[in-house]
Amino acid sequence: MTEIQKRLFALQDKDYRAFTVKLSPTVDPDSVIGVRLPAIRKLAKELKGSDQAAKLLAKLPHQYFEEYMLHSILLYELKEFDEAVNEVERFLPYIDNWAVCDTTRVKAFNRQPEKLLPYIDKWLASGHTYTIRFGILCLMNLFLDERFDTAYADMVAAIRSEEYYVNMMIAWYFATALAKQYDAAVKYIEQNRLDQWTHNKAIQKAVESYRVTDEHKAYLKTLRRKA
């Protein structure tokens, strides 16, 4: 057992392990130790810049779900864009669940988001569920505020997938867009630019959001599609 694995097992919470297995059905239950996210974040902070952290980032695949979670959190600290995007591209093919995907954030991308766009384009066309999901996540986190352009929403609306975790992220993206860029985003709903399930899920998530006005929620409810 590596030193990092020993430290993760020292943080094990068996009740939380059962919860994690239930919440992440695509994860092999045998790979789950059962460590709460705040404890993993604390460990990442302690390991930042260490030889142990470097070894973890260099080694793929990992044995345990929590090693992937720790890896994703350590990626955030990479400061140089080229190094960061190379490390993310090396990591993405190994992601097999929504939790690791959604935990993966990178500080360097926040500093040079436009430089990321060609990579996002490639990720969206990858055919790998969690690479696509990560690409949409980047568009949602980096390009729905002052950098918003309908060209980015068009990229998301054009995706067609049978994968639940892709379609859920598309719905999440448009629900967030309805909160931040309502006038532009509502047209995608009015024009039925999404498949029916994703369309209705986006409306549901927007209606549940405290960031969408009551007036907008009432109108969105009238746009639900029936089979």
N, C-alpha and C positions, 0 to 999 in steps of 0.2 A: 504494500500500500504506500502511495506517495505521501509526502508530508501534508500536502493540501487535502488529500482524501482523508487522512487522519483527523485534520482539523474540522473538516465538514462532518465527519461522523461524530466528533465530540459535540457538535451543535444539533445533533439529531433530535427531532421531536416526532415520535411514532404516530401520535394522533394527527399531526399535520401531514405526515407522509400519506396517510389514508386519504386525507382531503385532496392532496396534490394529485394522487393517482386518479381520483374521481374527476377532478377538474381538467385534467389533461389526458384525455382518452387515447391520444396517438402516441403517448410515451410508454415505453416498456416499463411495467411496474417494478421489475427487478433492478432498473437503473435509478430508481428514486430513493434517496437517502431520507429525505424529510427534513429540510432546513428552511426556516422562514426567510422570506426575502430581506427583511431588515438585517438579519444576521449575516446573510450573504453579502449585502452591501457593506456592512461593517468589516467583514473579512477582506473584501476587495480594497477597502480604504487602507487596511493594515498592510496588505501585500503590494500596494501601488509602488512601482519602480523597483521591486525586488527581483532577485534571480528566480525565485519561485514563480512569480507572476510571468516573467519572460518565458519560462519553461512551459507553463500552462498554455500560453498563447501560441507557442511554437508547436505544441502537440495536438494533433487531430487525427482520428476522432478521439473523443473522451469516453470514459466508461460510465460516468454518472450524469444524470440530468442536472444536478447542482453544479457540476464542473462546467457544463455549458452555460448555466446561468451566470456563474462567476466570470467565465470568459467574456460573455456579452457585456457585463458591467465594466470589466477592465478595458474593453475596447473604447469606452467613452473617453478615457484619459489620453488617447493618442492625439497628438497636437498637429502633426504634419499631415496634410490632406492626402498626399500620394501614399504614404505608409498606411494611413487609416483605411483608404478605399481598397488597397491591396489586401489588408488583413480582413476586412469585411467580406470581400469577394472569396477569400479562402475559407471563411467561416460559414457563409450562407448555405452551401450545399449540404452541410451537416445538420442544419436546423430541421427538426421534425415535429415541432409543436408551436402553438401560438405564444406560449409564455416566454420562451427564449427569444422568439422573433420580436415580440413587442417590448422586451426589456433592452434590446439592442439599440442604443443611441450613441452618437459619436460627436464629440465636441468640435472636431475639425470640420465636420459637415455644416455646423451652424455658422462657421466663419466664412465659408466659401460655398454657399448652397448652389449657386448657378453652375459651378464647376461639376456638381454632382449630376446634373440633368442627363448627360449622355449615358451614365451608368444606370440611372433610374429607367431610362428607355429600354436598356438591355435587360434589366431585371424584370420589367413588366412582361417582356416577351420570352422569358426563360423557360416556362413550362413547369417550373418547380414551385409548388404551392407556397412555401414560406419565403422564397426569393421574391415572388410576385407580391405577397403580402407586405414584405419589407419595403419594396418600392413604393407601394401605395402609402404606407406609413410615413415614408420620407416626404412624399408630396403633401400629406396631411399636416405634418409637423412643421415643414419648412416653407410651404408655398400656399398657405391659406390666409395669410395676413397681408402685409404690405406688398408681398411679392406675388399675390394672386393674379392669375391670368386664366381665362376660360380654356386656353390651350391645355393646361394641366388637368382641368376637370374633364376635358374631352378624352385625354389619355386614359383616365380611370373609367369613364363611361363606356369606352370601346372594349373593355375587357369582358370576355365571356368565358365562364368557367363552370365546371360541375363541382368544384371543390367548395365545401361549406366555409372553410377558413379564408378563402379568397373572397367569396361573396359577402361574408360578414364584414370584412375590412372595407370593401367597396361601400357597403351600407353605412359603416362608421364614418368613412370619408365624407359621404354626401350629407349625413346628419350633421357633421361638424361644419361643412360648408353652408348648410342652411342656417346655422347659428352665426357664422362669421361673414358670409357673403350671400345673404338671402336672395337678393334680387337676381343675381346670376344663377345661383344654385337651383332655385325653384323652377327654372325653365327646364332643367333636366327631368324634373318630376312631371311637370305639365306635358312635356313632349314624349313621355314614356321612353326615355333614353336607356333605361336599365331593364333587365329582365324582371318579371313580375315579383318573384320572391325578394330580390334585392331592393326593388322599388318600395315594396311594402315595409321591408325591414328598415330602410332608411327613414321612412315616415315615422315608424314606430319609435325609433331611437331619437328622432328630432322632437317628437311629441313628449317624450320622457325627459328631454333636456330642459334645465332651468334657464338656458341661454337663448331659447327660442320664445318669442312673445306669444301670449295667449291668442292674439289675433291670427298670427301665422300658424299656430297649431290647429286652430279651428279650420282654417283653409286647407291645410295639408291633409286633414282627416277626410275631406271631400274628394281627395285625389287618390285614395286607396283603390287598388285594382282587384277585381274579383275574377276568379278562374272562369 
